[in-house]
Amino acid sequence: MSDDGIPQSGRGYRRGPVLLRGNQIPQTTTDQRLLASDQGSDWLHGDPWRVMRIQSEFVEGFGALAELGPAVSVFGSARTKPDHEDYLAGETVGRLLVEAGYAVITGGGPGVMEAANKGAAEAGGTSVGLGIELPFEQGVNEYVNLGINFRYFFARKTMFLKYAQGFIVMPGGFGTFDELFEAVTLVQTHKVTQFPLVLVGKEYWGGLLEWIRSTALAHGTISQADLDIIYLTDDPAEAVEHVVERVHQIEAEQAALQAAAAAERATEEAALEGPGLPSTVGGA
């Protein structure tokens, strides 16, 4: 059959890029199924429809954040209470980032995420919340002034990475660990341009970093350069200062590399052109 359901011997049934033959050929065409009035809602949960839904999440995310400008993603626990020192530190981080000229991106939830959004919003900055559909924990917090809600973690993670110039990671649980190690991995493997990654809380993160140093590094599964990706501090102001300074340093390094590459191309082009022909005066 063709796309229209017309029998075509030996050629099979083509459904877009998919080729079906033999018992894989459906008894009805795509148009028939689309226009059928008794199909129910099961089709909404099929894989092809999920692809469209995933695509729409990327489109919505890119559209909403494309003009965001410089931003820093802040991660941390959703379970942190407003009277906890980590919450207060999160507020400080959000406020200082805005004062330094950055938008603040969080997961949009409660706890440390809310604190960073609160600090950013009250400082008059752009406070972004990238929410996620979960069976627990509340939705986007009230301090978000630009919010997007996602069904899929991988689409959400792309937005955290694509639109951030750096990461500040506060104490958090498995979700925070996931974001931390994914960011480190992407920098380590050069999947993203290097950006600053700061952990806030020496007591909280110190044991993990010590294990990585004494076990993973000693075992040879990582290098010292991998550990150097991470900067550890107790001071929220120092965290923001490190991000700002490192961003400027990375930008300068990238500009120098681009200038060197341009100069090298110009030299190669000049060498290929060779010396110009001598000019002649009068007739030949």
N, C-alpha and C positions, 0 to 999 in steps of 0.2 A: 504494500500500500504506500501511497505518497502521503504528504502532510494532510491532504484532503480526504484520505481514506480510500483512494482509488487503487484497486489491485494493480501491482506492478511486479511481475514475475522476476524473482532473482535479485531484485534491488533492495528489498526490505522497506521498512517504515522508518522515515526520518522524523524525529521530534526535536527540532532545533539541531544541536550538534550531536544528539544521541541517535545511534542506528540500532533498530530493533528488527530481528528476523525470527521466523519460525513461530514457536509458541509465545514469544515475547511481544508479538504484534498485538496491540489492544483491539478490542472489538468495536470501540467507539473512538471518534476523533477528539482532539483537544477542544474544538469548538462545540461539539456535542456535549461534552462534559461541562464546559463553561456555562452553556445556556440551559442545562438541565435544571428543573425547578425542584427536584426531589433529592438532591445530593447531600443535604445536611451540611454540617460544619467541619467534618473530619479533614477536608482538604486544607483547612487553615493550619493544620499541624504537620503537614507533609514536608519533607526535606526541600523540594523545589521552592515552596512558599517561604521556608525559613531563609533560603538564600536571599530572596527579595527583602525580607525583613532585616537581615544582617546588612545588606546593601543600604537600606534606608537609614540604619543607625550610623553608618559611616558618613553618608551624605548629610544627615542632620548635624552630626558632630563637626564635620569640616565646615559646613556653612555657618554654624553658630560661633566657631572659634577662629575662623580664618583671619579676622581683623582684631584679634585679642591684643596683640602686641607682646612685649616681653612679659614672661610669667614664670612663676616657680610653683611646682607641685609640693604640697605639704601632706604627709601621711602620718597617721597615728590611730590610736585605739578609739573605737566608737563607744567604749564602756567607761571612759574617763569622766568623772563627775565635775561639775563647774567649780567646786571648791578645792579641787586637787591642784597641786603645783604644776602638773603637766598641762592642765587646761589653761592656767595663767600664762605659762610659757608659750603655748600655742597662740594665745591672743597677741602676745608680744611679737612673735614671729610674723603673724599676719599684718600687724600694724607697721612694723619696720620694713617689711617687703614693699608695702604700698608707698611708704615714705621714700624708699630707694627707687621708686619708679616701676615696680612690678605688679602685675595682677597676681592673685593667689588662686591656685587650683587645688581643690580637695575632693574627696569622695562624696562630699555633700551631706554626710550623715551627722550623727551626734558626736559627743566627746571631743577629742582633739580636733577633728575635722570642723566641728561647729566653732570651736575656739578660734581657729585660724581664719575661718570665714568671718567671724564676728570682728576680730581685730582689723581685717581688711575693710569690711563694710563701714565700720565706725571711723576708719581713717579716710573715708571717702574714695576708696579704690574699687576696682572690679573684683568681686568675690564670686568665684566660679565653683559650682558644685556638680560633679559628675556622679549622679546617683546610680544605683544598681538594684534590680529587682531581686529581693531576698525574702525568704519565708519568715524572717525575724528582723528586728531593728527597724526604726522608723525611717520615713522618707527624707527628702531634702530638707535641711534645716532652714530656719527663718532668716538667716543672715546671708544666704546666697542671693545675689542679684542677677546672676546668669546661670541658669540651671538646665541640665540635660539629664534625662533618665534613660538608662540602658537596660536591655534584657541580657546582653552578652558581655561577659567579662573582657574578652579579647578586644572588642570594639572600644570599650571604655579605656582599657590600658593603652591603646593606640593614642587616644586623645591626651592622656596624662603625659606621654612621651613626646608626641609630635609638637605640642605647643608649650613645652616647658624648657627654660634655659638651665634649670637645675632642680634638685630634689632636696628637701629638708625632711628628715624622717624622725618623728617623735616616738616615744615608747608605744608599742602596739602589739597586736597578736598575729595570728597566721596571715591575715590579709596584708598587714604591714610587712611581714617577713617576705611574702610573695612579691610585693612591689619592690622592696629593697633588693632582693637577689636578682630579680629580672633586670632591674636597672643596671646593677653591677655587671651582669652577664652581657648585656647589650653594649656597654662601654668596653668591656674586656675584649669582646669579639669584633669590635669596630662596626657594629650594626648601626650605631648612632654616633654622631660626633661627640667627642668627650665633653661631659658637662659635670659641674660640681655636685657631689653627693655628700650631704652632711648628716650625721647621726647626732641627736641631742639627747644627752643622758648617759654619762660615763658609767654610773652604777648599773643602769639597765642594760646597756649594750656591751659593757666591758668584758663580761664573761664570754659572750658569743665571739667577740673579736679575738680574745685570748685563745679560745678553742681553735678558731680558724688559723691563728698564727702558730700555735704549738702542735696542732694535729695536721690540718690540711697542708699548710706551708711546709712543715717538717716532712710530711709524707710525699711531697713533690707534686701534689695534685693542683696547686696554684703557685703563682710566683709572687715575689714581693711587690712587683708592679701592680698586681691585682689588688693587693691590700692598700696600696697607695691611692686607689680610687676613692676610698672612704676617708672622710675627715670627722673626727670625734670631738665633741665639746659639751660642756654643761651649760654654756651661756647662749641664750637665744640671740642676743645681739651679735655675738661672735659668729654664730651660724649664718646669720644674714650677711654679715661683713665678708665672710669667707666666700659665700656664693657670689656676691657682687664683684669682689676682686678677681675671683677665678673666672667668671664670665668675661670680664674685660681682658684678662690674660689670654683666654682661649680665642677671643675675637681677634686680638692682636697677632696671635700665632697663625690663625687662619689667613689673616690679611697678608702677613709676611710670606706664607706659603704660596698664596695666589700671585703675589707680586713676583716672587722668584720664578714661578711657572710661566708667567707672562713674559718675563725677561728671557727665559730659556727659549720659549717659542720664537720670540723676536730674533734672537741670535741664530737659531736654526733656519728661519726664513731668509735672513740676510745671507747666510752661507749658501743656501740653495740658489739664490738669485745670482751670486757671483759678482765679480767686478763689472761695472757698467762699460759699455762700448765707448771708446774715445770719440769725442765730437770732431767733425771735419769742417773746415772752412773753405769755401769756394767749391769748384767742381771736383769731380773724382779724377 
